[in-house]
Amino acid sequence: MTKAVLPGEGKFAALHAALWTHGIFLYVPRGKAVELPLHSIFYNTQPGMTLGHVLVVLEEGAQVTFLQEYLSAPDITAHAAYVGATELLLGSNANLKYVSLQDWGRNVYDFRHERARSATIPSLTGFSARWAASSPKISPRSNWMVREAGRVCPACTSPTRTS
């Protein structure tokens, strides 16, 4: 934890590192390939703040396809916030296809950091999207970054898509 999203990156990263409450851990051992795509959902049903963490670790030569969804109940009328972090840690020659979809309600704010870290240039296909019906309060700019061998890899950085 906190190997790709660093607590010093900003106030929301620091808040998340100190107080995260729930999460998903996906680990694929060296040389193993997960044949079927994996899917998980964070579903917010209450106002207030939730702090979720997604940690994906692929060892050398491992491969997987992973879809993560962020949803909220349509009847949330008070303000809510998701302060989250996604860390994708990839070994040499690992192959990750990662999709992040969000469909938050109108009163949900999203303050999430998504980061990948790899010892070499990874085989990473990443896509992050939000639906048009989602809150206009979600920043359209990306908080997504890939670090290769400890430094930012601009060629690997993937923008957030909005539709």
C-alpha positions as CSV (number, residue, x, y, z in Angstrom):
1,M,0.0,0.0,0.0
2,T,1.1,3.5,-0.8
3,K,3.8,2.3,-3.2
4,A,2.1,4.0,-6.2
5,V,-0.2,6.6,-4.7
6,L,2.0,8.5,-2.3
7,P,0.4,10.2,0.8
8,G,2.5,13.3,0.0
9,E,0.8,13.8,-3.4
10,G,-1.9,16.1,-1.9
11,K,-4.5,16.4,0.8
12,F,-6.8,13.8,-0.5
13,A,-4.0,11.3,-1.0
14,A,-2.9,11.9,2.6
15,L,-6.5,11.7,3.9
16,H,-7.0,8.4,2.1
17,A,-3.7,6.9,3.4
18,A,-4.6,7.8,7.0
19,L,-8.2,6.7,7.0
20,W,-9.1,4.3,4.2
21,T,-11.9,1.9,5.3
22,H,-12.4,-0.8,2.7
23,G,-10.9,-2.2,-0.4
24,I,-10.1,-4.9,-2.9
25,F,-6.8,-6.8,-3.2
26,L,-6.1,-8.7,-6.4
27,Y,-2.9,-10.8,-6.5
28,V,-1.7,-12.8,-9.5
29,P,1.4,-14.9,-8.9
30,R,4.5,-15.1,-11.2
31,G,3.8,-16.6,-14.6
32,K,0.0,-17.2,-14.0
33,A,-2.7,-16.0,-16.4
34,V,-6.3,-15.5,-15.2
35,E,-8.4,-16.6,-18.1
36,L,-11.7,-15.0,-17.2
37,P,-12.1,-11.2,-16.7
38,L,-12.6,-10.2,-13.0
39,H,-15.2,-7.6,-12.0
40,S,-15.7,-5.7,-8.7
41,I,-18.0,-2.9,-7.6
42,F,-17.8,-0.2,-4.9
43,Y,-21.5,0.7,-4.3
44,N,-22.2,3.7,-2.1
45,T,-25.6,3.8,-0.4
46,Q,-25.2,6.6,2.1
47,P,-24.2,10.3,2.3
48,G,-20.9,11.2,3.8
49,M,-17.4,10.1,2.9
50,T,-16.2,6.7,1.9
51,L,-12.5,5.8,1.5
52,G,-11.9,2.8,-0.7
53,H,-8.6,1.3,-1.9
54,V,-7.9,-1.0,-4.9
55,L,-4.6,-2.8,-4.9
56,V,-3.7,-4.9,-7.9
57,V,-0.4,-6.8,-7.7
58,L,0.9,-8.8,-10.7
59,E,4.2,-10.6,-10.4
60,E,6.6,-11.2,-13.3
61,G,4.8,-12.6,-16.4
62,A,1.4,-12.6,-14.8
63,Q,-1.7,-11.4,-16.7
64,V,-5.3,-10.5,-15.9
65,T,-8.2,-8.3,-17.1
66,F,-9.9,-6.4,-14.3
67,L,-13.0,-4.2,-14.4
68,Q,-13.7,-1.9,-11.3
69,E,-17.0,0.0,-11.1
70,Y,-17.9,2.8,-8.8
71,L,-21.6,3.3,-8.3
72,S,-24.0,5.1,-5.9
73,A,-27.6,4.5,-5.0
74,P,-29.9,6.9,-7.0
75,D,-31.7,8.0,-3.9
76,I,-28.8,9.7,-2.2
77,T,-29.9,13.3,-1.9
78,A,-27.3,14.6,0.6
79,H,-23.7,15.2,-0.5
80,A,-21.3,12.3,-0.5
81,A,-17.7,11.9,-1.3
82,Y,-15.4,9.1,-2.5
83,V,-11.8,9.6,-1.5
84,G,-10.1,6.6,-3.0
85,A,-6.9,5.2,-4.4
86,T,-6.1,2.7,-7.0
87,E,-2.6,1.1,-7.1
88,L,-1.5,-1.2,-9.9
89,L,1.8,-2.8,-9.1
90,L,3.3,-4.7,-12.1
91,G,6.2,-7.0,-12.3
92,S,8.4,-7.4,-15.4
93,N,6.5,-8.6,-18.4
94,A,3.2,-8.5,-16.5
95,N,0.1,-7.8,-18.7
96,L,-2.8,-5.9,-17.1
97,K,-6.0,-4.8,-18.9
98,Y,-7.7,-2.5,-16.4
99,V,-11.0,-0.7,-16.8
100,S,-12.5,1.8,-14.2
101,L,-16.0,2.9,-14.7
102,Q,-17.9,5.3,-12.5
103,D,-21.6,6.2,-12.4
104,W,-22.0,8.3,-9.3
105,G,-25.2,10.2,-8.4
106,R,-25.6,13.9,-8.8
107,N,-24.5,14.7,-5.2
108,V,-21.4,12.5,-5.2
109,Y,-17.9,14.0,-5.4
110,D,-15.0,11.8,-6.6
111,F,-11.5,12.6,-5.3
112,R,-9.6,9.5,-6.5
113,H,-6.0,8.9,-7.4
114,E,-5.1,6.1,-9.9
115,R,-1.5,5.1,-10.2
116,A,0.5,2.3,-11.8
117,R,4.0,1.3,-11.0
118,S,6.3,-1.1,-12.9
119,A,9.9,-2.2,-12.8
120,T,9.9,-1.9,-16.6
121,I,7.6,-0.4,-19.2
122,P,4.5,-2.4,-18.5
123,S,2.0,-4.0,-20.8
124,L,-0.9,-2.0,-19.3
125,T,-4.1,-1.0,-21.0
126,G,-5.9,1.4,-18.7
127,F,-9.2,3.2,-19.2
128,S,-11.2,5.3,-16.8
129,A,-14.6,6.6,-17.7
130,R,-17.7,8.3,-16.2
131,W,-21.2,8.4,-17.6
132,A,-22.8,11.6,-18.8
133,A,-25.5,11.2,-16.2
134,S,-22.9,11.4,-13.5
135,S,-22.2,14.4,-11.3
136,P,-20.7,17.4,-13.0
137,K,-18.7,17.9,-9.8
138,I,-16.3,15.1,-10.9
139,S,-13.2,16.6,-12.3
140,P,-12.7,15.7,-15.9
141,R,-8.9,16.0,-15.6
142,S,-7.1,12.8,-15.0
143,N,-5.5,11.8,-11.7
144,W,-3.9,8.8,-13.5
145,M,-0.1,8.3,-13.7
146,V,2.3,5.5,-14.5
147,R,5.7,5.2,-12.8
148,E,8.3,3.1,-14.5
149,A,11.3,2.1,-12.3
150,G,10.4,4.9,-9.8
151,R,10.1,7.7,-12.3
152,V,7.0,9.0,-14.2
153,C,6.7,7.4,-17.6
154,P,4.9,10.1,-19.7
155,A,4.5,7.7,-22.7
156,C,2.5,5.3,-20.4
157,T,0.3,7.9,-18.8
158,S,-3.4,7.4,-19.6
159,P,-6.0,10.2,-19.6
160,T,-9.4,9.9,-18.1
161,R,-12.2,9.7,-20.7
162,T,-15.5,11.4,-20.2
163,S,-18.6,10.8,-22.2
